[in-house]
């Protein structure tokens, strides 16, 4: 009799536990979670007690642009890549509903790294198209956690964009900041290389070889640039919730021109201070904070830097307000340096000869100025001989787009592009480009005239030289923004 009773109690234990769990959850106030699409973050939770939080998340398979002129069929949580940001509080009981849109073709589930339990919820949420599943968990541990699909083949589901972040806010929340944003890196695998036009399918071979065509913030090469750039003001403190969906690559997250005042590394609650670059593993996260001390455009990158300039991990944070020259002066000096003293001596000797015109030395010096300015400000993207990178950065050498403006009556567009940058579609020598040129800062009118003259009269280009007076006139026509941009990686 005793053995039978013991067996009965063991068999009933899961049911009794579930009833106890439900009873405790039933005593809590209930609220529906606010979910936000990237790069937005739900507002901080202000209550000081646990609650029952209902989360409803829909899986949607949809075609979206991965780059300009390139479409990809993403599998998404909530219709975005990354999926909707989820914010709960430590101690909350979370009732999680996963819906698979009836128009989808495949079953999906969800593994939340914030869940304590088998599969992180995956075993309870295998959901066919047109179905809804539900499970409940208690948010035991504070921190920032990745969630992702775990349906086989798991790597393919993640590589198609099925990941996002869930933040379990500590009982003692982090200090208030002025702005919070949501950024997740992911690597994508298509048969065509970066920028190849048309609808690109998933490539399992490239995924297995860990050779991505794209490495992106928030699922698109244009997600955080131009009109989509993050925004803030001088004096504000920004908190970025940063994740890495993977499925393969580790991220070296960095913001050019800023130092992270605090990094809550690996998404935990302990912070390191004064950090330049932080590693975020695939399936991991970090929280970074920094105060903005001066204006300009700050560039978000994966410091595995070829990914940024050749595969897409480039974002922008545009900061309005006054420049603090005590923090950053901008360029104060740019003069000729000739490392080979014999060359310097020869030029000086030419200018000293009575039968030689000093103008010869000045022309040579001007050419050296232009080459130095180009090497410092432009060559990284447009390459040393102005040849550009096909499909990524347009050429300057024998470039019809450039020369048409340089030979026109109004050449202000070239001054504007250098000083304010350019985002959007252009066609150069019959090839379409749609990327981002970040502004070049700190150039005087004379330096900008020298740079433009060099670019429009080198590598087979030929146009009238730019003058300091011409550049000054064009700069004034641009207004206050003409020379205040302060970013170029």
C-alpha positions in Angstrom: 0.0 0.0 0.0 2.8 2.4 1.0 4.6 1.6 -2.3 1.5 2.4 -4.3 1.0 5.7 -2.5 4.6 6.6 -3.1 4.3 5.9 -6.8 1.1 7.9 -7.0 2.7 10.9 -5.3 5.7 10.7 -7.7 3.4 10.5 -10.7 1.4 13.4 -9.4 4.3 15.7 -8.5 4.5 17.5 -11.9 0.8 18.2 -11.8 0.9 19.4 -8.2 3.9 21.6 -9.0 2.1 23.1 -12.0 -0.9 23.8 -9.8 1.2 25.5 -7.2 3.0 27.5 -9.9 -0.3 28.6 -11.4 -1.7 29.5 -8.0 1.2 31.7 -7.1 1.1 33.4 -10.5 -2.6 33.9 -10.1 -2.0 36.1 -7.1 0.1 38.5 -9.1 -1.2 41.6 -11.0 -1.3 40.9 -14.7 0.0 43.2 -17.4 0.8 42.8 -21.1 4.4 43.3 -22.2 5.3 46.3 -24.3 7.3 45.0 -27.2 9.3 47.3 -29.5 10.9 47.0 -32.9 14.6 47.8 -33.2 16.3 50.1 -32.5 13.7 51.1 -29.9 13.6 49.8 -26.3 10.5 49.5 -24.1 10.4 52.1 -21.2 12.0 51.1 -17.9 9.7 49.1 -15.5 8.9 51.4 -12.6 7.0 49.0 -10.4 8.7 47.6 -7.3 7.0 44.2 -7.2 6.7 41.2 -9.4 3.9 40.8 -11.9 2.5 38.3 -14.3 3.6 39.5 -17.7 1.9 38.3 -20.8 4.2 38.2 -23.9 2.7 37.6 -27.3 5.2 37.2 -30.2 4.3 36.2 -33.7 6.6 34.5 -36.2 6.5 36.0 -39.7 8.3 34.8 -42.7 8.7 37.8 -45.1 10.8 39.2 -47.9 12.7 42.4 -46.9 15.7 44.3 -48.3 19.1 43.2 -46.9 20.9 45.9 -48.9 19.9 48.3 -51.6 18.5 46.3 -54.5 19.0 43.0 -52.7 16.0 41.1 -51.2 16.1 38.2 -48.8 13.4 36.0 -47.2 13.8 36.5 -43.5 12.3 34.4 -40.8 11.4 36.8 -38.0 10.0 37.2 -34.5 7.5 40.0 -34.8 8.3 41.0 -38.4 11.7 42.6 -37.7 15.3 41.5 -37.5 16.2 41.3 -34.7 12.9 40.4 -33.2 10.9 42.6 -30.8 12.7 43.7 -27.7 11.2 42.1 -24.5 11.5 43.7 -21.1 10.5 42.1 -17.8 11.6 42.4 -14.2 13.4 39.9 -12.0 10.8 37.9 -10.1 8.1 38.3 -12.8 6.1 35.3 -14.0 6.1 35.4 -17.8 3.2 33.8 -19.7 4.7 33.4 -23.2 2.5 33.0 -26.3 4.2 32.1 -29.6 2.0 32.4 -32.7 3.1 31.1 -36.1 1.4 33.1 -38.9 -0.9 31.0 -41.0 0.8 32.2 -44.2 4.2 30.8 -43.1 5.6 27.6 -44.6 7.6 26.2 -41.7 7.2 25.3 -38.0 9.2 27.4 -35.5 9.9 27.6 -31.8 11.8 29.8 -29.4 14.7 29.3 -27.0 15.0 32.3 -24.5 18.4 32.3 -22.8 16.6 34.0 -19.8 14.6 30.8 -19.2 15.5 28.3 -16.6 14.1 25.0 -17.9 14.7 22.4 -20.7 15.4 24.1 -24.1 14.8 27.5 -22.7 11.2 27.1 -23.9 12.0 25.4 -27.2 10.5 22.1 -26.2 7.2 23.8 -25.2 6.8 26.0 -28.2 7.2 23.9 -31.3 4.5 25.7 -33.4 3.1 24.8 -36.8 1.9 27.5 -39.2 -1.5 28.8 -38.1 -1.0 27.6 -34.5 -0.4 29.2 -31.1 1.6 27.6 -28.2 2.1 28.8 -24.6 4.3 28.2 -21.7 5.1 30.0 -18.4 8.4 30.7 -16.7 9.7 32.7 -13.8 12.4 35.4 -14.5 14.9 34.2 -11.9 18.1 36.0 -13.1 18.6 39.6 -14.1 20.5 40.5 -17.2 20.3 40.9 -21.0 19.7 37.6 -22.9 19.5 36.5 -26.5 16.5 34.5 -27.7 16.4 32.6 -30.9 14.6 29.8 -32.8 15.8 26.3 -32.1 13.9 24.3 -34.7 16.1 22.0 -36.8 18.3 23.0 -38.7 18.9 25.4 -35.8 21.7 27.3 -37.6 19.5 28.0 -40.6 16.7 29.4 -38.6 19.1 31.7 -36.7 20.9 32.7 -39.9 17.6 33.8 -41.4 17.1 36.3 -38.7 15.3 34.5 -35.9 16.9 36.1 -32.8 16.3 39.1 -30.5 16.9 40.3 -26.9 15.0 39.9 -23.7 16.1 42.1 -20.8 15.3 40.9 -17.2 15.5 44.2 -15.4 17.2 44.0 -11.9 15.1 44.7 -8.8 17.4 47.7 -8.4 17.3 49.1 -11.9 20.3 50.6 -13.7 20.6 54.3 -13.3 18.4 56.4 -15.6 19.9 57.5 -18.9 18.7 59.9 -21.6 18.4 57.4 -24.4 18.3 53.6 -24.8 18.7 51.8 -28.1 18.6 48.2 -29.4 21.3 46.8 -31.7 22.0 43.2 -32.7 24.7 42.0 -35.0 24.1 39.0 -37.3 25.9 37.2 -40.1 24.0 36.2 -43.3 24.8 33.7 -46.0 23.8 34.1 -49.7 25.3 32.6 -52.9 25.9 36.1 -54.2 28.6 38.3 -52.6 27.7 41.5 -50.8 25.6 43.8 -52.9 24.8 41.4 -55.7 21.4 42.5 -56.9 18.1 40.6 -56.9 16.5 38.1 -54.6 19.2 36.1 -52.8 18.4 32.7 -51.2 20.1 31.2 -48.1 23.4 29.3 -48.8 24.0 26.4 -46.5 27.5 25.8 -47.9 28.6 29.3 -47.0 27.0 29.0 -43.6 28.8 25.8 -42.8 32.1 27.3 -44.1 31.4 30.4 -41.9 31.9 32.6 -44.9 29.1 35.3 -44.7 28.1 37.5 -47.6 26.8 40.0 -45.1 27.6 41.0 -41.5 24.9 43.5 -40.4 23.5 45.5 -37.5 19.7 45.0 -37.3 19.3 42.9 -40.4 20.1 45.4 -43.1 23.1 47.4 -44.5 21.0 50.6 -44.2 19.3 49.9 -40.8 21.4 52.5 -38.8 22.7 55.0 -41.4 21.3 58.1 -43.1 17.8 58.8 -42.0 17.8 55.7 -39.9 20.8 56.8 -37.8 20.5 56.8 -34.0 20.1 60.2 -32.6 21.2 62.0 -29.4 22.4 65.4 -28.1 25.5 66.7 -26.5 25.4 66.1 -22.7 23.2 63.1 -22.9 24.1 59.6 -21.8 23.2 56.7 -24.2 22.7 53.1 -23.2 23.0 50.5 -26.0 21.6 47.0 -25.5 23.8 45.1 -27.9 23.4 41.5 -28.9 25.0 39.0 -31.3 22.6 36.6 -33.0 25.4 34.9 -34.9 25.0 32.2 -35.9 28.8 32.0 -36.3 30.8 35.1 -35.8 32.0 36.8 -32.7 31.6 40.6 -32.6 34.2 43.2 -31.6 31.8 46.0 -30.9 33.2 49.5 -31.0 31.9 53.1 -31.4 34.5 55.2 -33.3 35.1 58.4 -31.4 33.7 57.2 -28.0 34.9 55.3 -25.0 32.3 53.2 -23.1 32.0 54.6 -19.6 30.5 51.3 -18.5 30.2 47.9 -20.1 28.0 45.3 -18.5 29.9 42.5 -20.2 28.2 39.3 -21.3 24.9 41.0 -20.5 25.3 40.6 -16.7 25.0 43.1 -13.9 28.6 43.7 -13.2 30.3 46.6 -15.1 33.7 47.3 -16.4 34.7 51.0 -16.9 36.5 52.9 -19.7 36.3 50.2 -22.3 37.3 50.8 -26.0 36.0 47.6 -27.6 34.0 44.7 -26.2 33.7 41.2 -27.4 30.2 39.8 -27.8 30.0 36.1 -28.6 27.5 34.5 -30.9 24.4 34.0 -28.7 25.6 36.7 -26.3 25.1 40.3 -25.4 26.5 43.4 -23.6 25.1 46.6 -22.3 27.3 49.7 -23.0 26.9 53.3 -21.7 28.6 56.5 -22.6 28.1 60.2 -22.2 28.3 62.5 -25.2 30.8 65.3 -24.6 30.9 66.9 -28.1 28.9 66.9 -31.3 29.4 64.9 -34.5 28.6 61.6 -36.1 29.9 58.6 -34.3 30.3 55.3 -36.1 29.2 51.9 -34.8 31.3 49.1 -36.1 32.4 45.5 -35.7 36.2 46.2 -35.3 36.9 43.1 -37.3 37.0 46.0 -39.7 36.7 44.4 -43.1 33.2 43.3 -42.1 32.3 47.0 -41.5 33.5 48.3 -44.9 32.9 45.3 -47.0 30.1 43.3 -45.4 27.8 45.9 -43.8 28.4 46.3 -40.0 28.2 50.1 -40.0 25.9 52.2 -38.0 25.7 55.9 -37.1 24.9 57.9 -34.0 24.3 61.5 -34.9 24.8 63.9 -32.0 23.4 67.4 -32.2 24.7 70.3 -30.1 27.7 72.5 -29.5 31.2 71.4 -30.3 33.5 71.3 -27.2 36.9 72.1 -28.5 38.5 71.5 -25.2 37.4 67.8 -25.6 38.2 67.6 -29.3 39.7 70.5 -31.3 39.4 69.1 -34.8 42.4 69.5 -37.1 44.8 72.2 -35.9 47.7 71.7 -38.3 48.4 70.0 -41.6 51.7 70.9 -43.2 54.1 69.3 -45.6 56.4 66.7 -44.1 59.1 65.3 -46.4 60.8 62.4 -44.6 63.6 62.3 -47.2 65.7 65.4 -46.4 67.4 65.3 -49.8 64.0 65.7 -51.5 63.2 68.7 -49.4 66.7 70.1 -50.2 66.1 69.7 -53.9 62.8 71.5 -53.9 64.2 74.3 -51.9 67.2 74.5 -54.2 64.8 74.8 -57.2 63.0 77.7 -55.6 66.3 79.4 -54.8 67.6 79.3 -58.4 67.2 82.7 -60.1 66.5 81.0 -63.5 63.7 78.9 -62.0 60.3 80.2 -61.0 59.4 79.6 -57.4 55.9 78.7 -58.7 57.3 75.3 -59.7 58.1 74.4 -56.1 54.7 75.6 -55.0 52.9 73.5 -57.6 54.8 70.4 -56.6 54.1 71.2 -52.9 50.4 71.6 -53.7 50.4 68.2 -55.4 52.0 66.6 -52.4 49.4 68.4 -50.2 46.6 66.9 -52.2 48.1 63.4 -52.1 48.6 63.5 -48.4 45.0 64.8 -47.8 43.6 62.0 -50.0 45.7 59.3 -48.3 44.5 60.5 -44.9 40.8 61.1 -45.5 39.7 59.1 -48.6 42.0 56.3 -49.6 40.7 53.7 -47.1 37.3 53.6 -48.9 38.1 54.8 -52.4 41.5 53.0 -52.5 45.0 54.4 -53.2 44.6 54.8 -56.9 41.0 56.0 -56.7 39.8 52.6 -58.1 37.1 52.1 -55.4 35.8 48.7 -54.4 33.3 47.2 -56.9 29.7 47.1 -55.5 30.8 48.8 -52.3 32.7 52.1 -52.8 32.5 53.9 -56.2 35.7 54.8 -58.1 37.1 58.3 -58.4 39.4 57.5 -61.2 37.8 58.4 -64.6 34.5 58.6 -62.8 31.7 60.1 -64.9 29.7 61.1 -61.9 32.6 63.0 -60.4 33.7 64.7 -63.6 30.2 65.8 -64.6 30.0 67.9 -61.5 33.6 69.0 -61.6 33.2 70.4 -65.1 29.8 72.1 -64.4 29.2 75.7 -63.6 28.1 74.9 -60.1 30.4 72.5 -58.2 29.0 73.0 -54.8 27.7 69.4 -54.7 31.3 68.1 -54.4 32.0 70.4 -51.4 28.7 69.3 -49.8 29.5 65.6 -50.3 32.9 66.0 -48.5 31.6 68.2 -45.7 28.3 66.6 -45.0 28.7 63.1 -46.4 26.2 61.3 -48.8 23.7 58.6 -48.4 21.7 57.1 -51.2 21.8 55.7 -54.7 24.2 57.0 -57.4 25.4 55.5 -60.7 29.1 55.7 -61.5 30.4 54.5 -64.9 27.2 52.5 -65.4 27.3 50.7 -62.0 24.8 51.5 -59.3 26.0 52.2 -55.7 23.9 52.8 -52.6 26.1 53.1 -49.6 27.2 55.7 -47.1 30.0 58.2 -47.3 30.7 59.7 -43.9 31.6 63.4 -43.6 35.2 64.5 -43.6 35.9 66.9 -40.7 38.5 69.6 -39.9 39.4 70.7 -43.5 40.1 74.4 -44.0 38.8 76.0 -47.2 42.3 75.9 -48.7 42.8 72.2 -47.7 39.4 71.3 -49.2 40.2 73.1 -52.5 43.6 71.3 -52.6 41.9 67.9 -52.0 39.2 68.4 -54.6 41.8 69.7 -57.1 43.9 66.6 -56.6 40.9 64.2 -57.0 39.6 65.9 -60.1 43.1 66.0 -61.8 44.6 62.6 -61.0 44.2 59.1 -62.4 43.1 60.4 -65.8 40.7 63.0 -64.5 41.0 66.6 -65.7 39.1 69.6 -64.6 39.6 73.2 -63.5 41.4 73.6 -60.2 39.3 74.5 -57.1 40.2 77.7 -55.3 40.0 78.7 -51.7 37.5 81.4 -52.6 35.3 79.0 -54.5 35.2 76.5 -51.6 34.5 79.3 -49.1 31.5 80.5 -51.1 30.1 77.0 -51.4 30.7 76.3 -47.7 28.8 79.4 -46.7 25.9 78.2 -48.9 25.6 75.1 -46.9 24.8 77.0 -43.7 25.7 76.0 -40.1 26.1 72.3 -40.9 28.7 73.1 -43.6 31.7 72.4 -41.5 30.5 71.0 -38.2 30.3 67.3 -38.9 32.9 65.5 -37.0 33.3 61.9 -38.1 35.2 60.0 -40.6 36.6 56.6 -39.7 
